[in-house]
Amino acid sequence: MPPAFSAEVWRFIKTSVRTAAGTLLRGRAIRQYLKTHQFRGLHIGAGTHILSGWLNTNYPKFTGGSILLDASRPFPFSDAQFDLVFSEHQIEHLSYQEGKAMLGECFRVMKPGGILRLATPDLDRLAGLFTQQKTAGQQQYITWMVGRYYPDSGLCNECLAINNAFRNWGHQFLYDFATIRDSLLRAGFSDIRRAAPGVSSVRELQGIDRHGDTIGSDELNAFETLVVEAKRPE
């Protein structure tokens, strides 16, 4: 009879098998993508938002149309392979040090002149909720966040909304613009600028953000999301 493993051990075994299988399949998928695509875009943390013409990645689970990529570890690509890199509401799931390592890897695998687009929760906006006189947008965000994630709290305040952004969904580190800019500069990027969700001067980056669909509101996504673009110097 098979040994009686605990549920935790079975989860570890399943995860290990899935990771091994994903790693084996990944090499072939990468070679095929690089061979068949003149434009090369790397999408980190795609979830179910699979971008046509891009190399879509996920971790720890990977679905149809994506490959396995742990963004906290060295990327399985040679230098200067991609024209664009896009990551939406993913870097906050890494620690500060892991995030810096990820940005360094993005820089390494991008072609000179390539553009990185990042979207992540905006700590400036969240910290700004602690104010006596709230704007209509701030109050709307608090009401939505608390109603969705703490419906039985009996309170509707900024404390609940901010703790939700910090602690739920496996978030590890939230950025303001100054901090993400510093990490990008340290990785070697230049021309770092803010952008609005869905808006970009680069055609392939226009309208690709989908976090608004995930939370069910483009307006609330625009409130809570910091979007930045940065260039690898030529």
Secondary structure, 3 states (H helix, E strand, C coil): CCCCCCHHHHHHHHHHHHHHHHHHHHHHHHHHHHHHCCCCEEEECCCCCCCCCEEEEECCCCCCCEEECCCCCCCCCCCCCEEEEEEECCHHHCCHHHHHHHHHHHHHHEEEEEEEEEEEEEHHHHHCCCCCCCCHHHHHHHHHHHHHHCCCCCCCCHHHHHHHHHHHHHCCCCECHHHHHHHHHHHCCEEEEEECCCCCCCHHHCCCCCHHHHHCCHHHHHHHEEEEEEECCC
